[in-house]
Amino acid sequence: MASTQPMRFDPTLLPRSAAIVGGRLVVAGVDAEALADEFGTPVYVYDEAEMRARCREYRVGFPDGVSYASKAFLCGAMARLIAEEGLGLDVASGGELAIALAAGVDPSSITVHGNNKSDDELFAAMSAPAKAIVLDSTDELDRIERLVAAEAPVPSLLVRVNPGIDAHTHEYLATGATDSKFGFSLESGAALAAVEAIVQTNAARFAGLHAHIGSQIFRPEGFDAALARLAGLVRDIETRFGIDVDELCIGGGLGVRYTTGDDPPSIGQHAAAVRESFGDALGRAGVACRPRLTTEPGRSIVAPAGITLYRVGTIKTVPGIRTYVSVDGGISDNLRPALYGAQYEAFVTSRADADRDAVVTIAGKHCEQGDLLVRDARLPADLAVGELVATPCTGAYGHAMANNYNSIVRPAVVFVADGAARAVVRRETLADLVARDVVLGDSA
Ligand SMILES: Cc1ncc(COP(=O)(O)O)c(C=O)c1O
């Protein structure tokens, strides 16, 4: 079986406070085995310093404003960390908004997304009041007008523009192509018409434009193309309606290094390239105003900070085909491999510097053949049941997409900093599993 992964695990895939000490994985001074013993497995472990450093890199790179896309990973501790680092927060549902507000996040730093916001979600955003709602359809503007007529506060709106470009990423992660459920098409004139509708209503204020072209993007071309088209729209808004565009948010999307072969730009390189491209685009389009260039990253703030620890339960070789190493999690804690064919690396935490001289498939424990966490992973050939295996770079869209398939409990989330580990989301219990069951709810 072939694998593109190197024989030895590459420790540069680890977050900055993690190290291999005497062959063992240690995160911010805490041994991985100790984390597994204390919090159970699987467990999501986050290096707090890595997340904070990435927030700071973004603030330097985009001085006009950065919002963290909370869909990548949200809980109370994360919302507070983001606020402490001076970033805004982007939410994409009433649930994310409720968590942010419960964590004490200032509503005036919250931007509210969603392609099908309900009346309740819109009302919650308007009454918070959130910094802005990202308008995604004309139906939504109708709903906002009805809510304002019923005394809800007048919201500020960014218009979600679909620039109609190829972001060079997985089709499920591409959101800026013409065929997308998100936003108003620029090409068809729908985006300009949406701005006009906002300008004409008393039920909303026009705050600017928003575009998010996709996720896990390594190449600048998609951002360049989007910015060129958006600059043209800014000019058209100036000339048609005689108003400035205060803010242009270019969304998130910067890719991260899941495997040794991945080579994304750094946050600083990405920011410099986007800023330069934006300036050029405005100049070429002959735009008079200077919109604030803002961004909304999720993955590139949290993915590299997270490591998931699993315990090996069974090892089974199908002769001539492959060896399955089954662990105690799977698609319930990391849906990405099944959803997008996402790739990860893996290593044994107690001998992280050992040769990974076997190519195996790391499987989960769910009743789906597609429940495979790492296909063609490299691990030591003498791997034994009971060893602890880690998959780095699992901080984004892991816990956020976690589910209870097969009634498996969701793992704890643990933040580690300066030699101390704290659970920020506790591990689910069997009682949690039946809590919503009207018949069984009281029996646990
Ligand atoms: C509107 C919007 N903004 C920001 C993001 C964050 O993207 P990423 O995690 O790739 O940075 C997403 C992700 O889907 C999104 O839909």
The ligand as an SDF file (V2000), in Angstrom:
LIG
                    3D

 16 16  0  0  0  0  0  0  0  0999 V2000
  -19.4540   33.3140    5.5000 C   0  0  0  0  0  0  0  0  0  0  0  0
  -18.2560   32.5890    6.0010 C   0  0  0  0  0  0  0  0  0  0  0  0
  -17.2730   33.3070    6.5640 N   0  0  0  0  0  0  0  0  0  0  0  0
  -16.1630   32.7070    7.0600 C   0  0  0  0  0  0  0  0  0  0  0  0
  -16.0250   31.3350    6.9920 C   0  0  0  0  0  0  0  0  0  0  0  0
  -14.7750   30.7210    7.5700 C   0  0  0  0  0  0  0  0  0  0  0  0
  -14.0400   30.0730    6.6050 O   0  0  0  0  0  0  0  0  0  0  0  0
  -12.6480   29.4220    6.9970 P   0  0  0  0  0  0  0  0  0  0  0  0
  -12.8900   28.5250    8.1520 O   0  0  0  0  0  0  0  0  0  0  0  0
  -12.2460   28.6780    5.7730 O   0  0  0  0  0  0  0  0  0  0  0  0
  -11.7010   30.5230    7.2990 O   0  0  0  0  0  0  0  0  0  0  0  0
  -17.0200   30.5490    6.3940 C   0  0  0  0  0  0  0  0  0  0  0  0
  -16.8750   29.0980    6.3000 C   0  0  0  0  0  0  0  0  0  0  0  0
  -17.6550   28.3640    5.7820 O   0  0  0  0  0  0  0  0  0  0  0  0
  -18.1800   31.2070    5.8850 C   0  0  0  0  0  0  0  0  0  0  0  0
  -19.1630   30.5080    5.3250 O   0  0  0  0  0  0  0  0  0  0  0  0
  1  2  1  0
  2  3  1  0
  2 15  2  0
  3  4  2  0
  4  5  1  0
  5  6  1  0
  5 12  2  0
  6  7  1  0
  7  8  1  0
  8  9  2  0
  8 10  1  0
  8 11  1  0
 12 13  1  0
 12 15  1  0
 13 14  2  0
 15 16  1  0
M  END
$$$$
